[in-house]
Amino acid sequence: MMEHDPALRILLLLILTPTLAVALYHRIRAGTGEKLDRRQEGILLGATLRLTGLAAWVVMITWMVNPASMPWSRLDLPAWARWSGAALGVVCPLLLWWVLRALGKNLTDTVVPRTTASLVTGGPYRWVRHPFYGVFLVLTISVSLVAANWLLGAAWLLVYLLLVIRTRKEEAKLVERFGDEYREYMKRTGRFFPALRGRRAAAAAAVVLGTLVPLECRAQSRSLPLDSLDGLRLRHVNAEPMAYKGRKGIRVTEGGAGPSGEEKLVIVAGAEFHNGVIEVDLAGQPGAGAGGQARGFVGVAFRVAPDASRFECIYLRPTNGRADDQVRRNHSVQYVSVPDFPWPRLRKEEPEKYEAYVDLLPGEWTKVKVEVEGVKARLYVHGADQPTLVVNDLKKGESRGAVALWIGPGTEAHFANLRISP
């Protein structure tokens, strides 16, 4: 079967090159300069893993340069098995891109999460907690079959087993970081492959392991007229369907159980969001009995964590739009990142960077569009071609989460015609 070696070596090189390029690109993009304590994964385990990985690469390169130099470790596999391994390897760069794109800035090479880490539950992480290791196993099987070499397969399989052992410490760190949120996530996902619990989970497994195109690439736009509360989850607000100034929508005010100061959201069920466009018609004004600091705060939250404790938000202050005070006018729109970057901190540390002026009237319908791509967001108001506010450093990085309608203290708001596009 050695007559197939030259073609298979070239094909394996064509598989490994884009796979390594994808990994390198996302590793560079995820870099923050933060120093992570790799000793927490265990000095012995960490050293063994890295030395084993180095040895595996030596074996790989040796075979790639001259397969005939390793006749004693050759496996007598039929040609169809080797070419099947090559076909399996072709999907690895695509799968790895899907995984690392979902992980974003959370990518590290150790068990310690970054200080800015967020819990990723979208893309392949919807079903699997560690899909990277699943892709690594697929690549290991592919390389072993293509090379038809038991030493090469054993070396990479040992690396995989060490990674599996390391995930126990990794999960302990994630539980320590995210608490009950991560424990609940563990209950509904598999560690390396989808947990098979009935037909729906089996279908999810087929999607993760069998598809070449991520579900998110085929996602469809979602429109909600907001003429009812169907598909909405209320958090510290009261809401009801109501026609307002010629449009059917929902009226949202403060309310619901929970301590004062809690964020007030109407969360769209099942609308996991990473990159895309959110459009909505909204109106906000100070409610009856609101204090003098009320501005009719109303806006859109995105990438909302499952427990709503963390999210990005862009909102309007409608009473500022035509205020006599120019400083207030300059604060007509605002970006915040809950809970770490409220508006007072952003205004103090980087004045004017996360606020802007736009003409607004309290209680009047306003068309709002938010475009999100990676760590950037743009706000468009009144159907304008140019953005009112540009944010180039979303504080939570490339996180994922739900979409929600947001109101601030003392606000009476109305929302209609919500559209979420990937």
DRENDO-1510 file (C-alpha; in Angstrom, 1 decimal, always signed):
<recs>
REC; n; res; u; v; w
REC; 1; MET; +0.0; +0.0; +0.0 .
REC; 2; MET; +3.0; +2.3; +0.0 .
REC; 3; GLU; +2.1; +3.5; -3.5 .
REC; 4; HIS; -0.6; +5.6; -2.0 .
REC; 5; ASP; +1.8; +7.4; +0.4 .
REC; 6; PRO; +2.9; +10.3; -1.8 .
REC; 7; ALA; -0.7; +11.4; -2.6 .
REC; 8; LEU; -1.9; +10.8; +1.0 .
REC; 9; ARG; +1.1; +12.8; +2.4 .
REC; 10; ILE; +0.1; +15.8; +0.2 .
REC; 11; LEU; -3.5; +15.4; +1.2 .
REC; 12; LEU; -2.6; +15.3; +4.9 .
REC; 13; LEU; -0.6; +18.4; +4.5 .
REC; 14; LEU; -3.6; +20.1; +2.9 .
REC; 15; ILE; -5.7; +19.1; +5.9 .
REC; 16; LEU; -3.2; +20.1; +8.6 .
REC; 17; THR; -2.3; +23.5; +7.1 .
REC; 18; PRO; -5.8; +25.1; +7.3 .
REC; 19; THR; -6.4; +23.4; +10.6 .
REC; 20; LEU; -3.3; +24.9; +12.1 .
REC; 21; ALA; -4.1; +28.2; +10.4 .
REC; 22; VAL; -7.6; +28.3; +12.0 .
REC; 23; ALA; -6.1; +27.5; +15.4 .
REC; 24; LEU; -3.4; +30.1; +15.1 .
REC; 25; TYR; -5.8; +32.8; +13.9 .
REC; 26; HIS; -8.2; +32.3; +16.8 .
REC; 27; ARG; -5.4; +32.0; +19.3 .
REC; 28; ILE; -3.9; +35.4; +18.2 .
REC; 29; ARG; -7.4; +37.0; +18.1 .
REC; 30; ALA; -8.2; +35.8; +21.6 .
REC; 31; GLY; -5.0; +37.2; +23.1 .
REC; 32; THR; -5.5; +39.8; +25.8 .
REC; 33; GLY; -2.1; +39.9; +27.3 .
REC; 34; GLU; -3.4; +38.5; +30.6 .
REC; 35; LYS; -1.0; +36.2; +32.4 .
REC; 36; LEU; -2.7; +32.9; +33.3 .
REC; 37; ASP; -1.4; +30.6; +36.0 .
REC; 38; ARG; -0.7; +27.3; +34.2 .
REC; 39; ARG; +0.5; +25.7; +37.4 .
REC; 40; GLN; -3.1; +25.2; +38.4 .
REC; 41; GLU; -3.5; +22.4; +35.9 .
REC; 42; GLY; -0.8; +20.5; +37.7 .
REC; 43; ILE; +2.9; +20.7; +37.0 .
REC; 44; LEU; +3.3; +17.0; +36.3 .
REC; 45; LEU; +0.2; +16.8; +34.1 .
REC; 46; GLY; +1.1; +20.0; +32.2 .
REC; 47; ALA; +4.6; +19.0; +31.6 .
REC; 48; THR; +3.6; +15.5; +30.5 .
REC; 49; LEU; +1.0; +16.8; +28.1 .
REC; 50; ARG; +3.3; +19.3; +26.4 .
REC; 51; LEU; +6.2; +16.8; +26.1 .
REC; 52; THR; +3.8; +14.1; +24.7 .
REC; 53; GLY; +2.5; +16.7; +22.2 .
REC; 54; LEU; +6.0; +17.5; +21.1 .
REC; 55; ALA; +6.9; +13.8; +20.7 .
REC; 56; ALA; +3.7; +13.4; +18.6 .
REC; 57; TRP; +4.7; +16.2; +16.3 .
REC; 58; VAL; +8.2; +14.6; +15.9 .
REC; 59; VAL; +6.6; +11.4; +14.8 .
REC; 60; MET; +4.2; +13.2; +12.5 .
REC; 61; ILE; +6.9; +15.2; +10.8 .
REC; 62; THR; +9.1; +12.1; +10.5 .
REC; 63; TRP; +6.4; +10.2; +8.7 .
REC; 64; MET; +5.5; +13.3; +6.5 .
REC; 65; VAL; +9.2; +13.6; +5.4 .
REC; 66; ASN; +9.9; +9.9; +4.9 .
REC; 67; PRO; +7.3; +7.2; +5.7 .
REC; 68; ALA; +9.8; +4.4; +4.7 .
REC; 69; SER; +11.9; +5.3; +7.7 .
REC; 70; MET; +9.3; +3.8; +10.1 .
REC; 71; PRO; +8.5; +0.4; +8.6 .
REC; 72; TRP; +8.3; -1.3; +12.0 .
REC; 73; SER; +5.3; +0.8; +13.0 .
REC; 74; ARG; +3.4; +0.5; +9.8 .
REC; 75; LEU; -0.2; -0.9; +9.7 .
REC; 76; ASP; -1.4; -3.0; +6.8 .
REC; 77; LEU; -4.6; -1.0; +6.2 .
REC; 78; PRO; -6.7; -1.3; +3.0 .
REC; 79; ALA; -6.6; +1.7; +0.7 .
REC; 80; TRP; -10.3; +2.5; +1.3 .
REC; 81; ALA; -9.6; +2.8; +5.0 .
REC; 82; ARG; -6.8; +5.3; +4.4 .
REC; 83; TRP; -8.7; +7.4; +2.0 .
REC; 84; SER; -11.7; +7.3; +4.3 .
REC; 85; GLY; -9.4; +8.8; +7.0 .
REC; 86; ALA; -8.5; +11.6; +4.5 .
REC; 87; ALA; -12.2; +12.3; +3.9 .
REC; 88; LEU; -12.8; +12.5; +7.6 .
REC; 89; GLY; -9.9; +14.9; +8.0 .
REC; 90; VAL; -11.3; +17.4; +5.4 .
REC; 91; VAL; -14.1; +18.4; +7.9 .
REC; 92; CYS; -11.7; +19.1; +10.7 .
REC; 93; PRO; -10.8; +22.7; +9.7 .
REC; 94; LEU; -14.5; +23.5; +9.4 .
REC; 95; LEU; -15.4; +22.0; +12.7 .
REC; 96; LEU; -12.5; +23.7; +14.4 .
REC; 97; TRP; -13.5; +27.0; +12.9 .
REC; 98; TRP; -17.0; +26.5; +14.2 .
REC; 99; VAL; -15.8; +25.7; +17.7 .
REC; 100; LEU; -13.2; +28.5; +18.1 .
REC; 101; ARG; -15.5; +31.1; +16.5 .
REC; 102; ALA; -18.1; +30.3; +19.2 .
REC; 103; LEU; -15.4; +30.4; +21.9 .
REC; 104; GLY; -14.1; +33.8; +20.9 .
REC; 105; LYS; -12.0; +35.6; +23.5 .
REC; 106; ASN; -12.6; +32.8; +26.0 .
REC; 107; LEU; -10.0; +30.6; +24.2 .
REC; 108; THR; -7.0; +29.7; +26.4 .
REC; 109; ASP; -4.4; +26.9; +26.4 .
REC; 110; THR; -4.9; +26.0; +30.0 .
REC; 111; VAL; -7.6; +25.2; +32.6 .
REC; 112; VAL; -7.8; +28.7; +34.1 .
REC; 113; PRO; -10.5; +30.9; +32.6 .
REC; 114; ARG; -9.7; +34.6; +31.9 .
REC; 115; THR; -10.9; +37.2; +34.3 .
REC; 116; THR; -13.3; +38.5; +31.5 .
REC; 117; ALA; -14.5; +35.0; +30.6 .
REC; 118; SER; -18.2; +34.4; +29.8 .
REC; 119; LEU; -20.0; +31.1; +29.7 .
REC; 120; VAL; -20.4; +30.1; +26.1 .
REC; 121; THR; -23.5; +28.1; +25.3 .
REC; 122; GLY; -24.0; +28.7; +21.6 .
REC; 123; GLY; -22.8; +27.0; +18.4 .
REC; 124; PRO; -21.5; +23.5; +19.2 .
REC; 125; TYR; -21.5; +24.4; +22.9 .
REC; 126; ARG; -25.3; +24.1; +22.9 .
REC; 127; TRP; -24.8; +20.3; +23.1 .
REC; 128; VAL; -21.2; +19.8; +24.1 .
REC; 129; ARG; -19.1; +21.4; +26.9 .
REC; 130; HIS; -15.8; +20.6; +25.3 .
REC; 131; PRO; -16.3; +20.3; +21.5 .
REC; 132; PHE; -12.6; +21.1; +20.8 .
REC; 133; TYR; -11.6; +17.7; +22.2 .
REC; 134; GLY; -14.2; +16.0; +20.0 .
REC; 135; VAL; -12.6; +17.7; +16.9 .
REC; 136; PHE; -9.1; +16.7; +18.2 .
REC; 137; LEU; -10.3; +13.1; +18.4 .
REC; 138; VAL; -11.7; +13.2; +14.9 .
REC; 139; LEU; -8.4; +14.6; +13.6 .
REC; 140; THR; -6.4; +12.0; +15.5 .
REC; 141; ILE; -8.4; +9.2; +13.9 .
REC; 142; SER; -8.0; +10.8; +10.5 .
REC; 143; VAL; -4.2; +11.2; +10.8 .
REC; 144; SER; -3.9; +7.6; +12.1 .
REC; 145; LEU; -5.8; +6.1; +9.2 .
REC; 146; VAL; -4.0; +8.2; +6.6 .
REC; 147; ALA; -0.6; +7.4; +7.9 .
REC; 148; ALA; -1.4; +3.8; +8.6 .
REC; 149; ASN; +1.1; +4.0; +11.4 .
REC; 150; TRP; +0.3; +2.7; +14.9 .
REC; 151; LEU; +3.0; +4.8; +16.6 .
REC; 152; LEU; +1.7; +8.0; +15.2 .
REC; 153; GLY; -1.9; +7.0; +16.2 .
REC; 154; ALA; -0.8; +6.0; +19.7 .
REC; 155; ALA; +1.2; +9.3; +20.2 .
REC; 156; TRP; -1.8; +11.5; +19.4 .
REC; 157; LEU; -4.2; +9.2; +21.2 .
REC; 158; LEU; -2.1; +9.6; +24.4 .
REC; 159; VAL; -2.2; +13.4; +23.9 .
REC; 160; TYR; -6.0; +13.2; +23.7 .
REC; 161; LEU; -6.3; +11.0; +26.8 .
REC; 162; LEU; -4.2; +13.5; +28.8 .
REC; 163; LEU; -6.5; +16.3; +27.6 .
REC; 164; VAL; -9.5; +14.2; +28.8 .
REC; 165; ILE; -7.8; +13.9; +32.2 .
REC; 166; ARG; -7.2; +17.6; +32.3 .
REC; 167; THR; -10.8; +18.5; +31.6 .
REC; 168; ARG; -11.7; +17.4; +35.2 .
REC; 169; LYS; -9.7; +20.3; +36.5 .
REC; 170; GLU; -11.0; +22.6; +33.8 .
REC; 171; GLU; -14.6; +21.9; +34.8 .
REC; 172; ALA; -13.8; +22.4; +38.4 .
REC; 173; LYS; -12.4; +25.8; +37.5 .
REC; 174; LEU; -15.5; +26.6; +35.5 .
REC; 175; VAL; -17.8; +25.5; +38.4 .
REC; 176; GLU; -15.8; +27.7; +40.7 .
REC; 177; ARG; -16.1; +30.6; +38.2 .
REC; 178; PHE; -19.8; +30.3; +37.1 .
REC; 179; GLY; -21.3; +28.3; +40.0 .
REC; 180; ASP; -24.9; +27.0; +39.6 .
REC; 181; GLU; -25.1; +28.4; +36.1 .
REC; 182; TYR; -22.4; +26.0; +34.9 .
REC; 183; ARG; -23.8; +23.1; +37.0 .
REC; 184; GLU; -27.2; +23.5; +35.1 .
REC; 185; TYR; -25.3; +23.7; +31.9 .
REC; 186; MET; -23.5; +20.4; +32.7 .
REC; 187; LYS; -26.9; +18.7; +33.2 .
REC; 188; ARG; -28.1; +19.4; +29.7 .
REC; 189; THR; -24.9; +18.8; +27.7 .
REC; 190; GLY; -22.3; +16.0; +27.1 .
REC; 191; ARG; -18.7; +16.5; +28.0 .
REC; 192; PHE; -17.1; +15.7; +24.6 .
REC; 193; PHE; -20.1; +14.5; +22.5 .
REC; 194; PRO; -23.8; +15.2; +22.8 .
REC; 195; ALA; -25.6; +13.4; +25.6 .
REC; 196; LEU; -28.0; +10.9; +23.9 .
REC; 197; ARG; -31.3; +11.3; +25.7 .
REC; 198; GLY; -34.1; +10.5; +23.4 .
REC; 199; ARG; -34.7; +11.4; +19.8 .
REC; 200; ARG; -34.0; +15.1; +20.1 .
REC; 201; ALA; -30.6; +14.6; +21.6 .
REC; 202; ALA; -29.8; +12.0; +19.0 .
REC; 203; ALA; -30.7; +14.5; +16.3 .
REC; 204; ALA; -28.5; +17.1; +18.0 .
REC; 205; ALA; -25.6; +14.6; +17.9 .
REC; 206; ALA; -26.1; +14.0; +14.2 .
REC; 207; VAL; -26.0; +17.7; +13.7 .
REC; 208; VAL; -22.7; +18.2; +15.6 .
REC; 209; LEU; -20.9; +15.3; +14.2 .
REC; 210; GLY; -22.3; +14.9; +10.8 .
REC; 211; THR; -22.9; +18.4; +9.4 .
REC; 212; LEU; -20.3; +20.4; +7.5 .
REC; 213; VAL; -22.1; +23.7; +7.8 .
REC; 214; PRO; -22.8; +25.1; +11.3 .
REC; 215; LEU; -26.4; +25.6; +12.2 .
REC; 216; GLU; -25.7; +29.2; +12.9 .
REC; 217; CYS; -24.7; +29.7; +9.2 .
REC; 218; ARG; -28.2; +28.5; +8.2 .
REC; 219; ALA; -30.1; +30.4; +10.8 .
REC; 220; GLN; -33.1; +32.3; +9.7 .
REC; 221; SER; -34.3; +35.8; +10.7 .
REC; 222; ARG; -36.9; +35.8; +13.4 .
REC; 223; SER; -39.6; +38.4; +13.6 .
REC; 224; LEU; -41.9; +39.0; +16.6 .
REC; 225; PRO; -44.8; +41.6; +16.2 .
REC; 226; LEU; -44.9; +41.8; +20.0 .
REC; 227; ASP; -48.7; +41.9; +20.0 .
REC; 228; SER; -48.7; +39.3; +22.7 .
REC; 229; LEU; -46.4; +38.0; +25.5 .
REC; 230; ASP; -45.9; +34.6; +23.7 .
REC; 231; GLY; -42.2; +33.6; +23.6 .
REC; 232; LEU; -41.3; +36.3; +26.1 .
REC; 233; ARG; -39.8; +35.9; +29.6 .
REC; 234; LEU; -40.4; +38.8; +32.1 .
REC; 235; ARG; -37.7; +39.7; +34.6 .
REC; 236; HIS; -38.5; +42.4; +37.2 .
REC; 237; VAL; -41.1; +44.0; +34.9 .
REC; 238; ASN; -44.8; +44.1; +34.2 .
REC; 239; ALA; -45.9; +43.8; +30.6 .
REC; 240; GLU; -49.1; +43.7; +28.7 .
REC; 241; PRO; -50.2; +43.8; +25.0 .
REC; 242; MET; -51.5; +47.3; +24.2 .
REC; 243; ALA; -52.0; +49.5; +21.1 .
REC; 244; TYR; -50.1; +52.7; +21.5 .
REC; 245; LYS; -50.2; +55.6; +19.0 .
REC; 246; GLY; -51.5; +53.5; +16.1 .
REC; 247; ARG; -49.2; +50.4; +16.7 .
REC; 248; LYS; -49.9; +47.1; +18.4 .
REC; 249; GLY; -47.1; +46.2; +20.8 .
REC; 250; ILE; -46.4; +45.6; +24.5 .
REC; 251; ARG; -46.3; +48.1; +27.3 .
REC; 252; VAL; -43.5; +47.5; +29.8 .
REC; 253; THR; -43.1; +49.0; +33.3 .
REC; 254; GLU; -41.2; +48.3; +36.4 .
REC; 255; GLY; -42.5; +45.4; +38.6 .
REC; 256; GLY; -42.2; +41.8; +39.5 .
REC; 257; ALA; -40.5; +40.1; +42.4 .
REC; 258; GLY; -36.9; +40.8; +43.2 .
REC; 259; PRO; -34.8; +43.4; +45.0 .
REC; 260; SER; -34.7; +47.0; +43.8 .
REC; 261; GLY; -31.9; +47.7; +41.5 .
REC; 262; GLU; -32.2; +44.5; +39.6 .
REC; 263; GLU; -32.0; +44.8; +35.8 .
REC; 264; LYS; -35.4; +45.0; +34.1 .
REC; 265; LEU; -35.7; +42.8; +31.0 .
REC; 266; VAL; -38.2; +41.2; +28.6 .
REC; 267; ILE; -36.1; +38.2; +27.4 .
REC; 268; VAL; -36.9; +36.6; +24.0 .
REC; 269; ALA; -37.1; +32.9; +24.6 .
REC; 270; GLY; -34.9; +30.7; +22.3 .
REC; 271; ALA; -33.2; +33.7; +20.6 .
REC; 272; GLU; -29.5; +32.9; +21.2 .
REC; 273; PHE; -27.5; +35.7; +19.6 .
REC; 274; HIS; -23.9; +36.2; +18.8 .
REC; 275; ASN; -23.5; +38.3; +15.7 .
REC; 276; GLY; -26.2; +39.9; +13.7 .
REC; 277; VAL; -28.8; +42.7; +13.6 .
REC; 278; ILE; -31.6; +43.6; +16.1 .
REC; 279; GLU; -34.3; +45.9; +15.0 .
REC; 280; VAL; -37.2; +47.2; +17.0 .
REC; 281; ASP; -39.7; +50.1; +17.3 .
REC; 282; LEU; -39.7; +51.5; +20.8 .
REC; 283; ALA; -41.0; +54.5; +22.8 .
REC; 284; GLY; -39.9; +55.5; +26.3 .
REC; 285; GLN; -40.9; +58.1; +28.8 .
REC; 286; PRO; -40.8; +58.7; +32.6 .
REC; 287; GLY; -43.7; +56.8; +34.2 .
REC; 288; ALA; -46.2; +58.2; +36.6 .
REC; 289; GLY; -44.6; +59.1; +39.9 .
REC; 290; ALA; -41.0; +58.7; +38.5 .
REC; 291; GLY; -38.3; +60.7; +40.2 .
REC; 292; GLY; -36.5; +63.7; +38.7 .
REC; 293; GLN; -33.6; +61.6; +37.4 .
REC; 294; ALA; -35.9; +59.5; +35.2 .
REC; 295; ARG; -35.2; +59.9; +31.5 .
REC; 296; GLY; -37.5; +57.3; +30.0 .
REC; 297; PHE; -34.6; +54.9; +29.7 .
REC; 298; VAL; -35.4; +52.3; +27.0 .
REC; 299; GLY; -33.2; +50.0; +24.8 .
REC; 300; VAL; -32.0; +46.6; +23.7 .
REC; 301; ALA; -29.9; +44.1; +25.6 .
REC; 302; PHE; -28.0; +41.4; +23.8 .
REC; 303; ARG; -25.8; +38.4; +24.6 .
REC; 304; VAL; -27.7; +38.0; +27.8 .
REC; 305; ALA; -26.5; +35.3; +30.1 .
REC; 306; PRO; -28.9; +32.5; +31.1 .
REC; 307; ASP; -29.4; +34.0; +34.5 .
REC; 308; ALA; -29.5; +37.5; +33.1 .
REC; 309; SER; -26.6; +38.6; +35.4 .
REC; 310; ARG; -24.4; +39.7; +32.4 .
REC; 311; PHE; -25.2; +41.3; +29.1 .
REC; 312; GLU; -24.4; +44.1; +26.7 .
REC; 313; CYS; -26.9; +46.9; +26.4 .
REC; 314; ILE; -27.5; +50.0; +24.2 .
REC; 315; TYR; -30.3; +52.3; +25.3 .
REC; 316; LEU; -31.9; +55.8; +24.8 .
REC; 317; ARG; -32.6; +58.6; +27.2 .
REC; 318; PRO; -35.6; +60.2; +25.4 .
REC; 319; THR; -36.0; +63.2; +27.6 .
REC; 320; ASN; -32.4; +64.2; +26.8 .
REC; 321; GLY; -32.9; +64.5; +23.1 .
REC; 322; ARG; -34.3; +68.1; +23.1 .
REC; 323; ALA; -33.1; +69.2; +26.5 .
REC; 324; ASP; -31.9; +72.9; +26.9 .
REC; 325; ASP; -28.7; +71.6; +28.5 .
REC; 326; GLN; -26.2; +70.6; +25.7 .
REC; 327; VAL; -24.4; +68.2; +28.1 .
REC; 328; ARG; -27.7; +66.3; +28.5 .
REC; 329; ARG; -28.2; +66.2; +24.8 .
REC; 330; ASN; -24.8; +64.7; +24.4 .
REC; 331; HIS; -26.0; +61.8; +26.6 .
REC; 332; SER; -29.0; +60.9; +24.5 .
REC; 333; VAL; -27.8; +57.3; +23.8 .
REC; 334; GLN; -25.6; +55.1; +26.0 .
REC; 335; TYR; -23.7; +51.8; +25.9 .
REC; 336; VAL; -23.2; +49.8; +29.1 .
REC; 337; SER; -22.0; +46.3; +29.9 .
REC; 338; VAL; -23.8; +44.7; +33.0 .
REC; 339; PRO; -22.6; +44.3; +35.7 .
REC; 340; ASP; -19.0; +45.5; +35.4 .
REC; 341; PHE; -19.3; +48.6; +33.3 .
REC; 342; PRO; -22.3; +50.8; +34.3 .
REC; 343; TRP; -22.6; +54.2; +32.8 .
REC; 344; PRO; -21.0; +56.1; +35.7 .
REC; 345; ARG; -17.8; +54.1; +35.4 .
REC; 346; LEU; -17.7; +54.4; +31.6 .
REC; 347; ARG; -18.3; +58.1; +31.7 .
REC; 348; LYS; -15.6; +58.6; +34.4 .
REC; 349; GLU; -13.0; +56.5; +32.8 .
REC; 350; GLU; -13.6; +57.4; +29.1 .
REC; 351; PRO; -15.8; +60.4; +28.9 .
REC; 352; GLU; -18.1; +60.7; +25.8 .
REC; 353; LYS; -16.7; +57.5; +24.3 .
REC; 354; TYR; -19.9; +55.4; +25.0 .
REC; 355; GLU; -22.5; +58.2; +24.6 .
REC; 356; ALA; -23.8; +60.3; +21.8 .
REC; 357; TYR; -26.5; +62.7; +20.7 .
REC; 358; VAL; -29.5; +61.9; +18.7 .
REC; 359; ASP; -32.8; +63.8; +18.3 .
REC; 360; LEU; -35.4; +62.1; +20.5 .
REC; 361; LEU; -38.9; +62.8; +21.9 .
REC; 362; PRO; -40.2; +61.1; +25.0 .
REC; 363; GLY; -43.2; +58.8; +24.4 .
REC; 364; GLU; -42.7; +58.8; +20.6 .
REC; 365; TRP; -42.1; +55.8; +18.5 .
REC; 366; THR; -38.4; +55.5; +17.5 .
REC; 367; LYS; -36.9; +53.0; +15.1 .
REC; 368; VAL; -33.8; +51.4; +16.5 .
REC; 369; LYS; -31.3; +49.1; +14.8 .
REC; 370; VAL; -28.3; +47.5; +16.5 .
REC; 371; GLU; -25.6; +45.7; +14.4 .
REC; 372; VAL; -23.2; +43.4; +16.3 .
REC; 373; GLU; -20.1; +41.8; +14.8 .
REC; 374; GLY; -17.5; +40.3; +17.1 .
REC; 375; VAL; -16.5; +42.9; +19.7 .
REC; 376; LYS; -18.1; +45.8; +17.8 .
REC; 377; ALA; -21.6; +47.2; +17.8 .
REC; 378; ARG; -23.3; +50.1; +16.0 .
REC; 379; LEU; -26.6; +51.8; +16.8 .
REC; 380; TYR; -28.7; +53.3; +14.1 .
REC; 381; VAL; -31.7; +55.5; +15.0 .
REC; 382; HIS; -34.7; +56.7; +12.8 .
REC; 383; GLY; -33.6; +54.6; +9.9 .
REC; 384; ALA; -30.4; +56.6; +9.3 .
REC; 385; ASP; -27.7; +55.3; +7.0 .
REC; 386; GLN; -24.9; +56.3; +9.4 .
REC; 387; PRO; -24.6; +55.1; +13.0 .
REC; 388; THR; -25.4; +57.3; +15.9 .
REC; 389; LEU; -23.1; +55.4; +18.2 .
REC; 390; VAL; -20.1; +53.1; +17.4 .
REC; 391; VAL; -18.7; +50.8; +20.1 .
REC; 392; ASN; -15.5; +49.1; +19.1 .
REC; 393; ASP; -14.7; +47.2; +22.3 .
REC; 394; LEU; -17.7; +45.4; +23.7 .
REC; 395; LYS; -16.6; +44.6; +27.2 .
REC; 396; LYS; -17.7; +41.0; +27.3 .
REC; 397; GLY; -15.8; +40.1; +24.1 .
REC; 398; GLU; -17.2; +37.6; +21.7 .
REC; 399; SER; -19.8; +36.2; +24.0 .
REC; 400; ARG; -23.3; +34.8; +23.2 .
REC; 401; GLY; -26.6; +34.9; +24.8 .
REC; 402; ALA; -30.2; +35.9; +24.5 .
REC; 403; VAL; -31.8; +39.1; +23.2 .
REC; 404; ALA; -33.9; +41.2; +25.5 .
REC; 405; LEU; -35.9; +44.4; +25.6 .
REC; 406; TRP; -34.5; +46.6; +28.4 .
REC; 407; ILE; -36.0; +49.5; +30.5 .
REC; 408; GLY; -34.4; +51.6; +33.2 .
REC; 409; PRO; -35.7; +53.0; +36.5 .
REC; 410; GLY; -39.0; +54.9; +36.4 .
REC; 411; THR; -39.7; +54.1; +32.8 .
REC; 412; GLU; -42.9; +53.4; +30.9 .
REC; 413; ALA; -42.0; +51.8; +27.6 .
REC; 414; HIS; -43.7; +50.4; +24.5 .
REC; 415; PHE; -42.1; +48.0; +22.0 .
REC; 416; ALA; -43.3; +46.7; +18.6 .
REC; 417; ASN; -42.0; +44.9; +15.5 .
REC; 418; LEU; -38.9; +43.1; +16.9 .
REC; 419; ARG; -36.7; +41.5; +14.2 .
REC; 420; ILE; -33.5; +39.4; +14.9 .
REC; 421; SER; -31.3; +38.6; +12.0 .
REC; 422; PRO; -28.1; +36.5; +12.0 .
</recs>
